[in-house]
Amino acid sequence: MDFHLTEEEEKLRRSVEYFVRDELIPLEPEFAKAPDIFEGTRWKSRATLSRDPEIKRYIGFMEGLEKKADARGLWYLDVPKQYGGMAVSNVAMIATTEELEKSSIPFELGNHVSNILYNCTGAQVERFLLPCIHGEKTAAFALSEPASGADPSMLQTTATPNGDDFIINGTKMFPTFADVADFVQLFARLPGTKGREGVTCFLIDTGTPGYRVVRSIETIAGSEPCELLFEDCRVHKSQVLGEVGNGWALNQAWLGARRFQVGMRAHGMARRVLRTVAGSLRDDAKAAEKYSGAIGHYLGELEALRTITYYGAWKADQKLDVRTEAANVKLFGTELLHRVIDFALEAAGPAAFRKRHAIARSFRHARARRIIEGPSEIQRHIIQRALFREGVALCELI
């Protein structure tokens, strides 16, 4: 294993380090009271529709940062070279994310196209992929359902073949900002199939007859996922992403790729929170002595999180199976982040319970991260299953 960056990758990391120092950290006081919607790239959808002058002011900050990052050559990092990107390695992406997470400004480099969209072919490239790369369109990811929750093998939305079309019927729950996205990546199954069989991904434009946004759902983390209803929604076979019946593999590829980023973001947020706590204890010697051991313990755990995150990214660069590593990072990272912030609320005292306090805001986001993109119980199941297979294999050797 070698997590060292190449000369070019190290140059990129330093460029991001300087960008954070010069552009992000000076803006931190401005974002101390920013609306919750300004987290990651989510603001690009719903926030841009707002007429609120305060929200428009923050949009101005974010758009200005985008232009500065693009001018420094820091935009299309994870885009394949055939589409004009840099195609940096997974390890390099984790390294740049680590630098970004040293600031509390919720800024990401690039439009972060859903990795499964790179399976687009023919006319799909111009219609769906390239507009997402260039920030001209946004996409929602519709997998979870009322009955299946986080277990996609139980999804009930059907895609019935009908000539050159498929007829989609079913309900999707919690796709983020699906009410303002330009299209949805929808997972449905062929009639008569179950489990992983027959699952197919479709690219469906917002406004297609039979596709209806039932409601948006406010959450404690500030995001507003939606409920979608598909009633005899007719979709042409040309809008199948990948191959018919191969949607399970696409779903696994999407979740696996994202979970290493989740690990490093959890690492960054937790370290920032611990710095906040340490700062609040600076003038209280008794409290500092009381909590210093716990802070040191959590810093050690965060170093472990950093190591397994880089390991998973390195393994992905070797084109190896990373499903278990992705589950490890998602589970350990989000659970550790939650414990760190729970400790921070206690250590920082009553002031941290104010809704607009940085630690209180972090707590809301941290709790949500244990659920989104695969809840902790699902990650435990994936890990347990892998350990069981290893145990069986070991027994066979004895």
C-alpha positions in Angstrom: 0.0 0.0 0.0 1.2 3.5 -0.9 -0.8 6.5 -0.1 1.8 8.9 -1.4 0.7 11.4 -4.0 2.5 11.7 -7.3 4.3 15.0 -8.0 1.3 16.3 -10.0 -1.1 15.2 -7.3 1.0 16.9 -4.6 1.0 20.1 -6.6 -2.8 19.9 -6.8 -3.1 19.3 -3.1 -0.9 22.4 -2.4 -3.1 24.4 -4.7 -6.2 23.4 -2.8 -4.4 24.2 0.5 -3.6 27.7 -0.7 -7.2 28.2 -2.0 -8.5 27.2 1.4 -6.1 29.6 3.1 -6.7 32.5 0.8 -10.4 32.2 -0.1 -12.3 30.0 2.3 -10.9 30.7 5.8 -11.4 34.5 5.4 -15.1 34.0 4.7 -15.8 31.8 7.8 -17.1 34.7 9.9 -19.6 35.5 7.1 -20.9 31.9 7.0 -21.2 31.5 10.8 -25.0 32.3 10.5 -25.6 31.0 6.9 -28.9 29.1 6.3 -28.6 25.4 6.6 -29.2 25.0 2.9 -25.6 26.1 2.3 -24.0 22.8 2.8 -22.0 21.1 0.0 -23.4 21.6 -3.5 -27.1 21.4 -2.4 -27.5 25.2 -2.6 -27.2 25.0 -6.4 -30.7 23.8 -6.7 -33.3 25.1 -4.3 -31.4 28.1 -3.0 -31.0 29.6 -6.4 -34.8 29.9 -6.7 -35.1 32.0 -3.5 -35.9 35.7 -3.6 -34.6 36.2 0.0 -31.9 38.9 -0.2 -29.9 37.2 2.5 -29.8 33.9 0.6 -28.9 35.7 -2.6 -26.0 37.3 -0.7 -24.6 33.9 0.2 -25.2 32.6 -3.4 -23.0 35.5 -4.5 -20.2 34.3 -2.1 -20.5 30.7 -3.4 -20.6 31.7 -7.1 -17.6 33.9 -6.6 -15.7 31.0 -5.0 -16.6 28.8 -8.0 -15.1 31.3 -10.4 -11.9 31.6 -8.4 -11.5 27.9 -8.1 -12.1 27.5 -11.8 -9.5 30.2 -12.5 -7.0 28.2 -10.5 -7.7 25.0 -12.4 -9.4 23.4 -9.5 -12.8 22.5 -10.9 -13.2 19.4 -13.1 -11.0 17.2 -10.9 -13.0 14.0 -10.9 -14.2 14.3 -14.5 -12.7 11.8 -17.0 -10.3 13.3 -19.4 -12.5 12.4 -22.4 -15.0 15.0 -21.1 -12.4 17.7 -20.4 -11.6 16.7 -16.8 -8.4 15.9 -14.8 -9.5 12.3 -13.8 -7.5 12.5 -10.6 -7.1 9.3 -8.5 -9.4 8.5 -5.6 -6.5 9.0 -3.2 -5.9 12.5 -4.6 -9.6 13.3 -4.3 -9.5 12.3 -0.7 -6.4 14.5 -0.2 -8.1 17.5 -1.7 -11.2 16.9 0.4 -9.0 16.8 3.5 -7.7 20.2 2.7 -11.2 21.6 2.0 -12.4 20.2 5.3 -9.9 22.4 7.2 -12.4 25.2 6.6 -16.0 25.4 7.9 -17.1 26.9 4.6 -19.3 24.3 2.9 -17.6 24.5 -0.5 -16.8 21.6 -2.9 -14.6 21.6 -6.0 -16.6 20.8 -9.1 -20.2 19.9 -9.8 -19.7 16.4 -8.6 -21.6 14.5 -11.3 -23.1 11.2 -10.1 -20.5 8.7 -11.0 -23.0 6.3 -12.6 -23.8 9.0 -15.2 -20.5 8.1 -16.9 -22.4 5.1 -18.1 -24.3 7.4 -20.5 -24.0 6.4 -24.1 -25.0 8.0 -27.4 -27.5 10.9 -27.1 -27.6 10.4 -23.3 -24.2 12.1 -23.1 -25.4 15.4 -24.6 -28.8 15.2 -23.0 -27.8 14.3 -19.4 -24.1 13.9 -18.7 -22.4 17.0 -20.2 -25.0 19.5 -18.8 -24.3 18.0 -15.3 -20.6 18.3 -15.8 -20.9 22.0 -16.8 -23.4 22.8 -14.0 -26.2 23.4 -16.5 -28.4 20.6 -15.0 -28.9 18.9 -11.7 -30.0 15.3 -11.1 -31.8 13.6 -8.2 -31.1 10.0 -7.1 -34.4 8.1 -6.5 -33.8 4.7 -4.9 -35.4 4.5 -1.4 -39.1 3.7 -1.1 -41.7 3.8 1.7 -41.7 0.0 2.1 -38.0 -0.8 1.3 -36.3 2.0 3.1 -32.6 1.6 2.7 -32.8 -1.9 1.4 -32.9 -1.5 -2.4 -33.4 -5.3 -2.9 -37.0 -4.8 -1.7 -37.9 -1.9 -4.0 -41.4 -2.2 -5.5 -41.5 0.4 -8.2 -42.0 -1.4 -11.5 -40.9 -0.8 -15.1 -43.2 -2.7 -17.4 -41.9 -3.2 -21.0 -44.4 -1.8 -23.6 -43.0 -1.8 -27.1 -40.1 0.6 -27.2 -41.1 2.1 -23.9 -41.3 1.2 -20.2 -44.3 2.1 -18.0 -43.1 3.2 -14.6 -45.4 2.9 -11.5 -44.4 3.4 -7.9 -43.4 5.8 -5.1 -39.9 7.1 -4.2 -39.0 8.7 -0.8 -36.3 11.1 0.1 -34.5 11.9 -3.1 -32.9 15.2 -2.2 -34.2 18.3 -4.1 -36.0 16.2 -6.6 -38.6 19.0 -6.9 -36.0 21.3 -8.5 -33.8 18.8 -10.3 -33.8 18.7 -14.1 -34.0 14.9 -14.2 -34.1 11.9 -11.8 -32.0 8.7 -11.8 -34.8 6.3 -11.0 -34.4 2.7 -10.0 -37.2 0.3 -10.8 -37.6 -3.4 -11.3 -39.0 -5.5 -14.1 -42.3 -7.3 -13.4 -41.9 -10.7 -11.8 -38.4 -10.2 -10.5 -37.3 -9.9 -6.9 -34.2 -9.1 -4.9 -31.3 -7.9 -7.1 -32.8 -9.3 -10.3 -34.4 -7.0 -12.8 -33.4 -3.7 -11.2 -33.0 -1.1 -13.9 -31.9 2.6 -13.8 -33.8 5.2 -15.9 -33.1 8.8 -16.6 -36.4 10.6 -16.5 -36.8 14.4 -17.2 -38.7 16.4 -14.6 -42.2 17.2 -16.1 -42.6 13.9 -17.9 -46.3 12.9 -17.8 -47.0 10.6 -14.9 -44.0 11.9 -12.9 -45.3 14.0 -9.9 -43.6 15.5 -6.9 -46.0 14.9 -4.1 -44.3 17.0 -1.4 -41.0 18.2 0.0 -40.0 17.2 3.5 -38.2 19.5 5.9 -35.5 17.8 8.0 -33.4 18.8 11.0 -30.3 19.1 8.8 -31.8 21.7 6.6 -32.2 19.5 3.5 -35.6 19.0 1.9 -35.9 15.6 0.3 -39.1 14.7 -1.6 -41.7 12.1 -2.2 -42.2 11.2 -5.9 -45.1 9.4 -7.4 -44.9 7.7 -10.8 -48.3 6.7 -12.3 -48.1 5.1 -15.8 -45.1 7.2 -16.5 -43.9 6.3 -20.0 -40.2 6.3 -20.6 -38.4 5.4 -23.9 -35.9 2.5 -23.8 -33.2 5.0 -24.9 -33.4 6.4 -21.3 -32.2 3.2 -19.7 -28.8 3.9 -18.1 -26.5 1.1 -18.7 -28.3 -2.2 -19.4 -31.8 -3.4 -18.6 -31.6 -5.5 -15.4 -28.1 -4.2 -14.4 -29.3 -1.4 -12.1 -28.1 -3.1 -9.0 -24.5 -2.8 -10.0 -25.0 0.9 -10.7 -26.5 1.5 -7.3 -23.6 -0.3 -5.6 -21.1 1.7 -7.6 -22.8 5.0 -6.7 -22.9 4.2 -3.0 -19.3 2.8 -2.8 -17.7 5.8 -4.5 -19.4 8.4 -2.3 -18.7 6.7 1.1 -15.0 7.5 1.0 -15.8 11.2 0.6 -18.2 10.8 3.6 -15.4 9.5 5.7 -13.1 12.4 5.1 -15.9 15.0 5.5 -16.8 13.4 8.9 -13.1 13.6 9.8 -12.9 17.3 8.9 -16.1 18.3 10.7 -15.1 16.4 13.8 -11.7 18.0 14.0 -13.2 21.5 13.6 -15.7 20.8 16.4 -12.9 19.6 18.7 -10.9 22.8 17.9 -14.0 24.8 18.9 -14.3 22.9 22.2 -10.6 23.3 22.9 -10.9 27.0 22.3 -13.9 27.4 24.6 -12.0 25.7 27.4 -8.8 27.8 27.0 -9.7 30.1 29.9 -11.1 27.4 32.2 -8.2 25.3 33.6 -10.5 23.0 35.6 -12.7 22.1 32.6 -9.7 21.8 30.3 -8.2 19.2 32.6 -11.5 17.4 32.8 -12.0 17.1 29.0 -8.4 17.0 27.7 -8.2 13.2 27.9 -11.4 12.7 25.9 -10.2 15.2 23.2 -7.0 13.3 22.9 -8.9 10.0 22.6 -11.1 11.3 19.9 -8.1 12.7 18.0 -6.7 9.2 18.0 -9.9 7.7 16.6 -10.0 10.4 13.9 -6.5 9.4 12.8 -7.8 5.8 12.5 -10.7 7.1 10.4 -8.3 9.0 8.2 -6.2 5.9 7.6 -9.0 3.6 6.6 -10.4 6.3 4.3 -7.1 6.6 2.5 -6.8 2.8 2.4 -10.3 2.4 0.8 -9.5 5.1 -1.8 -6.2 3.4 -2.6 -7.9 0.0 -3.0 -10.5 1.6 -5.3 -7.6 3.0 -7.4 -6.3 -0.6 -7.7 -9.8 -1.5 -9.2 -10.4 -3.9 -6.3 -13.7 -4.7 -4.6 -14.2 -1.9 -1.9 -17.8 -2.7 -0.8 -16.6 -3.7 2.7 -14.1 -0.9 3.0 -16.8 1.6 1.9 -19.2 0.3 4.6 -16.4 0.5 7.2 -15.7 4.1 6.4 -19.3 5.1 6.3 -20.2 3.4 9.6 -17.1 4.4 11.5 -16.9 7.9 10.2 -20.5 8.9 10.8 -20.8 7.2 14.1 -17.5 8.7 15.3 -18.6 12.2 14.1 -21.8 11.9 16.1 -20.0 10.8 19.3 -17.5 13.7 18.9 -20.3 16.3 18.6 -22.3 14.7 21.3 -19.3 15.1 23.6 -18.7 18.7 22.3 -22.3 19.7 23.3 -21.6 18.6 26.9 -18.1 20.0 27.1 -19.0 23.4 25.6 -21.9 23.9 27.9 -25.4 25.4 27.5 -24.3 28.0 24.9 -23.8 25.2 22.4 -27.4 24.3 22.6 -28.5 27.4 20.8 -30.0 26.6 17.4 -27.6 28.8 15.5 -24.5 27.7 17.4 -21.8 26.1 15.3 -21.8 22.9 17.4 -25.6 22.6 17.4 -25.7 23.0 13.7 -23.0 20.3 13.3 -25.0 18.0 15.5 -28.0 18.2 13.3 -26.0 17.4 10.2 -24.0 14.7 11.9 -27.2 12.9 13.0 -28.5 13.0 9.5 -25.3 11.6 8.1 -25.8 8.3 10.0 -28.9 7.8 7.9 -28.4 9.3 4.4 -26.6 7.2 1.7 -27.1 4.0 3.7 -27.9 4.0 7.4 -25.6 2.5 10.0 -27.6 -0.7 10.4 -27.2 -1.4 6.7 -23.4 -0.8 7.0 -23.2 -3.2 9.9 -25.1 -5.8 7.9 -22.6 -5.5 5.0 -19.6 -5.8 7.3 -21.1 -8.7 9.2 -21.8 -10.5 5.9 -18.2 -10.0 4.8 -16.8 -11.2 8.1 -19.0 -14.3 7.9 -17.7 -15.1 4.5 -14.2 -14.7 5.7 -14.9 -17.0 8.7 -16.4 -19.7 6.5 -13.3 -19.5 4.2 -11.0 -19.8 7.2 -12.9 -22.8 8.5 -12.4 -24.5 5.1 -8.7 -24.1 5.4 -8.5 -25.8 8.8 
